[in-house]
Amino acid sequence: MSGGFVGAVAAEWTKLWTVRGAYLCLVASVLLMGVFTFYYGAIARINDHAVQPVGNAPVAATVLVQFVVVVLAMTTVTSEYATTGVRATLLWVPVRHRVQLAKAVVTGVVTFVAGVLLGVLGTAVAWASFDGYATFDAGSALGQVLLLGAYLALVAVLTVGVSFALRAPAGVLTVLFLLLYGVPTMLVGLGGNTLLTVNDYLPHGAGTHAILADDAPYPAPVGFLIVTGWAAVGHLTGRQVLRRRDV
């Protein structure tokens, strides 16, 4: 296939939008964001919680929405292994790491844009649901929705890497469920300074700190760098497996 990396990106873009799964994932993410943020605001209002920034609602919703991103990014890889279509892909783009990078770029861009739009939707729904129990600052809200999109994009890159490393949907979902939700939930549930500190350095904990800009236990940019580090580790792991293993 001619066109180098640009051609590889174009091919991955075309493949993404020619299957129904991408559209179903986007619809599911809209529904999850809308329902979760409405519920979040309603609970705060009903229980007479203290007034809080409206952006807290869509940030909290990422605990669910991120798994729609995982499914979207995962299927761009695992579906090709399941149908042996990956052999044709690697024939068209024989530089293997270029294929992985193209998938990461395409899914990352799509989920960034989707994440920003979901953040706007969640903010609007939560504002109506809070009914006076939230504050709104345009600058802070804009920063949060952009960072929310960036966080979901990094989750997509991480997922593509893990998918190339494990290749099987069950394995990918298990690893990412544990990393993004299972282990953090266990650590928070058990409590204690040590376990809570460990959670702060896992992807979702670090991403939440970065988006909320709460500067605890580290400055917000550090939280974003931690998530970037996790995405880089996933990407490099997938690249090594793709280089060394037959398809």
ZATOR-551872 format. One line per field, with one value per residue (C-alpha): x, y, z; residue number from 1; residue in three letters. Coordinates in steps of 0.02 Angstrom, whole numbers. Example, Ala and Ser with C-alpha at 12.3 -4.5 7.8 and 13.67 -1.06 7.14 Angstrom:
c1 (615,684)
c2 (-225,-53)
c3 (390,357)
seq (1,2)
type (ALA,SER)
This chain:
c1 (0,70,54,160,91,-40,-105,-111,-211,-331,-356,-391,-511,-608,-614,-676,-825,-876,-927,-1080,-985,-912,-1084,-1157,-1015,-1043,-1230,-1196,-1076,-1206,-1337,-1218,-1160,-1336,-1409,-1261,-1247,-1434,-1430,-1276,-1359,-1525,-1444,-1349,-1510,-1619,-1492,-1459,-1272,-1158,-1151,-1013,-945,-1061,-911,-895,-1039,-964,-795,-877,-964,-796,-793,-923,-895,-712,-766,-860,-695,-609,-731,-717,-526,-512,-621,-513,-378,-461,-590,-450,-364,-529,-561,-376,-398,-242,-140,-208,-180,3,24,-41,61,213,292,204,223,148,-13,-24,17,-114,-247,-195,-202,-372,-455,-370,-432,-608,-620,-546,-679,-815,-752,-761,-938,-988,-917,-1022,-1176,-1144,-1118,-1282,-1382,-1305,-1337,-1522,-1524,-1428,-1562,-1462,-1344,-1199,-1087,-1032,-873,-849,-659,-654,-791,-700,-538,-625,-711,-547,-453,-595,-574,-386,-405,-521,-401,-260,-372,-398,-210,-182,-318,-246,-77,-151,-256,-103,-16,-160,-260,-410,-560,-585,-406,-406,-569,-512,-347,-421,-572,-453,-336,-468,-601,-577,-413,-453,-620,-536,-401,-526,-638,-498,-436,-277,-146,-38,-178,-254,-84,-68,-238,-181,-52,-170,-244,-419,-364,-229,-347,-479,-354,-295,-469,-530,-366,-377,-187,-195,-90,11,-13,-143,-14,73,-89,-102,79,43,-100,11,142,17,-36,147,182,30,79,260,207,90,225,349,225,172,354,400,246,173,-5)
c2 (0,170,328,282,331,448,305,191,320,343,155,139,287,204,36,116,200,54,-56,-36,-55,120,200,87,134,319,301,202,335,471,371,331,510,579,455,461,650,672,545,629,799,731,640,796,897,769,738,924,905,1057,1160,1095,1133,1065,987,859,761,722,687,558,482,434,283,207,299,245,66,114,187,24,-77,42,42,-144,-201,-108,-235,-394,-404,-414,-554,-647,-641,-654,-485,-427,-528,-422,-264,-308,-350,-179,-93,-205,-89,-165,-25,93,-7,4,189,224,133,228,396,363,298,432,574,504,479,650,736,621,651,840,830,709,828,969,858,798,975,1033,885,899,1086,1057,911,1000,1137,1263,1144,1178,1321,1357,1442,1446,1437,1293,1199,1218,1156,1006,950,966,864,737,714,698,568,461,477,410,266,226,225,114,-5,-20,-67,-195,-266,-297,-377,-495,-507,-592,-483,-577,-548,-364,-327,-419,-326,-155,-183,-225,-81,53,-2,-165,-130,55,6,-123,0,136,11,-55,121,170,296,171,95,264,326,176,218,397,327,215,284,330,403,508,560,616,721,800,843,912,1007,975,980,834,732,812,956,925,915,773,674,696,642,484,437,474,359,217,243,242,80,-3,58,0,-169,-196,-141,-267,-411,-360,-358,-527,-636,-710,-664)
c3 (0,-47,53,203,372,298,192,343,441,295,285,471,465,324,413,574,493,383,529,637,800,797,785,920,1037,1009,1040,1198,1262,1236,1331,1474,1491,1487,1612,1731,1739,1762,1904,1982,1985,2046,2192,2242,2238,2327,2466,2485,2455,2458,2299,2182,2008,1874,1787,1926,1849,1677,1757,1871,1720,1643,1759,1642,1478,1471,1443,1286,1226,1273,1168,1020,1019,1058,914,787,831,897,757,630,726,741,553,504,420,508,381,240,340,368,185,136,272,300,428,578,704,575,580,768,769,636,739,895,806,727,885,989,879,870,1058,1094,989,1058,1235,1217,1148,1285,1414,1344,1344,1521,1584,1507,1573,1747,1755,1729,1849,1988,1986,2085,2175,2057,2004,1826,1769,1581,1586,1708,1615,1449,1526,1601,1440,1343,1474,1478,1291,1312,1449,1343,1195,1303,1359,1175,1143,1295,1234,1060,1135,1254,1112,1005,1154,1202,1039,1121,1174,1338,1391,1340,1430,1587,1598,1565,1679,1821,1783,1756,1881,1975,2063,2099,2175,2286,2341,2384,2472,2581,2618,2705,2650,2557,2454,2415,2358,2241,2168,2135,2014,1917,1755,1813,1979,1896,1757,1880,1976,1813,1749,1916,1939,2126,2150,2272,2293,2150,2027,1892,1749,1840,1840,1652,1630,1731,1616,1466,1540,1556,1374,1320,1415,1335,1162,1177,1246,1101,979,1048,1037,861,805,880,860,701,654)
seq (1,2,3,4,5,6,7,8,9,10,11,12,13,14,15,16,17,18,19,20,21,22,23,24,25,26,27,28,29,30,31,32,33,34,35,36,37,38,39,40,41,42,43,44,45,46,47,48,49,50,51,52,53,54,55,56,57,58,59,60,61,62,63,64,65,66,67,68,69,70,71,72,73,74,75,76,77,78,79,80,81,82,83,84,85,86,87,88,89,90,91,92,93,94,95,96,97,98,99,100,101,102,103,104,105,106,107,108,109,110,111,112,113,114,115,116,117,118,119,120,121,122,123,124,125,126,127,128,129,130,131,132,133,134,135,136,137,138,139,140,141,142,143,144,145,146,147,148,149,150,151,152,153,154,155,156,157,158,159,160,161,162,163,164,165,166,167,168,169,170,171,172,173,174,175,176,177,178,179,180,181,182,183,184,185,186,187,188,189,190,191,192,193,194,195,196,197,198,199,200,201,202,203,204,205,206,207,208,209,210,211,212,213,214,215,216,217,218,219,220,221,222,223,224,225,226,227,228,229,230,231,232,233,234,235,236,237,238,239,240,241,242,243,244,245,246,247)
type (MET,SER,GLY,GLY,PHE,VAL,GLY,ALA,VAL,ALA,ALA,GLU,TRP,THR,LYS,LEU,TRP,THR,VAL,ARG,GLY,ALA,TYR,LEU,CYS,LEU,VAL,ALA,SER,VAL,LEU,LEU,MET,GLY,VAL,PHE,THR,PHE,TYR,TYR,GLY,ALA,ILE,ALA,ARG,ILE,ASN,ASP,HIS,ALA,VAL,GLN,PRO,VAL,GLY,ASN,ALA,PRO,VAL,ALA,ALA,THR,VAL,LEU,VAL,GLN,PHE,VAL,VAL,VAL,VAL,LEU,ALA,MET,THR,THR,VAL,THR,SER,GLU,TYR,ALA,THR,THR,GLY,VAL,ARG,ALA,THR,LEU,LEU,TRP,VAL,PRO,VAL,ARG,HIS,ARG,VAL,GLN,LEU,ALA,LYS,ALA,VAL,VAL,THR,GLY,VAL,VAL,THR,PHE,VAL,ALA,GLY,VAL,LEU,LEU,GLY,VAL,LEU,GLY,THR,ALA,VAL,ALA,TRP,ALA,SER,PHE,ASP,GLY,TYR,ALA,THR,PHE,ASP,ALA,GLY,SER,ALA,LEU,GLY,GLN,VAL,LEU,LEU,LEU,GLY,ALA,TYR,LEU,ALA,LEU,VAL,ALA,VAL,LEU,THR,VAL,GLY,VAL,SER,PHE,ALA,LEU,ARG,ALA,PRO,ALA,GLY,VAL,LEU,THR,VAL,LEU,PHE,LEU,LEU,LEU,TYR,GLY,VAL,PRO,THR,MET,LEU,VAL,GLY,LEU,GLY,GLY,ASN,THR,LEU,LEU,THR,VAL,ASN,ASP,TYR,LEU,PRO,HIS,GLY,ALA,GLY,THR,HIS,ALA,ILE,LEU,ALA,ASP,ASP,ALA,PRO,TYR,PRO,ALA,PRO,VAL,GLY,PHE,LEU,ILE,VAL,THR,GLY,TRP,ALA,ALA,VAL,GLY,HIS,LEU,THR,GLY,ARG,GLN,VAL,LEU,ARG,ARG,ARG,ASP,VAL)
